Amino acid sequence: VVFGGNLDNNEHIWRMESSDEHPDGKWNPINTSGARPEPRQYHAAECDSSSESMLVFGGKGSNSFLNDLHELDLKTNVWRKIDGLGQVPSSRMCASSIFQNGTLCIFSGGSTTYFADCYEFDKETETWRRLAPGPVACTRPTTVFHRNQVTMFGGCSASQTFLGDVIKMQVQAPTLKEVCRQWIRSAKANGSINPAELPAHLRQYVQSNE
């Protein structure tokens, strides 16, 4: 799924879908409704597979830098604006992001200055929290999440120097409670479980391996 970009105040949404006729995929426009985000470029966007939605944060609008957060339900194609609580990141573009275990993380980025910080957004509580310490001040770093570790590479510094640093941050593995919460949220979203059956399913999760 692709949103926005620098083309006549682009607020279009495109989704690539495979079919028998197009096994390698075909791009199709999506008609959306709801509280649509203003057109922007250089924003951060992540998909949440458990709820089949896409989160869009910040970027650069036609007249200003942004720090708003929006979610697009990919089942209904309806937008909603999320007025997050807590320590909301400052307005920025060219930030890096990941989404894992129900949490959106935003790294670095810039506006009139460059940022060396990182934030996490808990989607369940809709609350932002600043994490410390932050990474190097830069824009457009490449960030990946693998085996409970965030790895960040490169980017562009405030002096317009391309960076070759590699930064790694260990992330604590989710607790059993968090794993259960994610599984329940996913099951409710796709309708694969009857709420009355939850106690039996939870007992299976906490059974001893012996």
Buried (B, 14 or more C-beta within 10 A) or exposed (E): EBBBBEEEEBBBBEBEEEEEEEEEEEEEEBEBEBEBBBBBBBBBBBBBEBBBBBBBBBBBBEEEBBBBBBBBBBEEBBBEEBEBEBBBBEBBBBBBBBBBBBBBBBBBBBBEEBBBBBBBBBBEEBBBBBBEEBBBBBBBBEBEBEEEEBBBBBBBBEEEEEBEEEBEBEBEEBEEEBEBBBBBBBBBBEEEBEEEEBEEBEEEEEEEEE
